[in-house]
Amino acid sequence: MAEIVNLRRARKRRVREREEASAAANRLAHGISKTARRDAEAERERAERSIEGHRREQDPSDA
């Protein structure tokens, strides 16, 4: 005897799988990996600290 399948659920599952495959392909083509984002954020923070460290303090009498 064949297994009873709810066609609505099967159709929705097939659409979800197709959309997930498309999303995965788009992530590979257009996305930035988590490690690359983390490295970019760390580099931005290092540059910001370096700039802050070289900033001259304003003399209150000059303002």
Helices and strands as residue ranges (DSSP letters): H 7-30, H 34-54
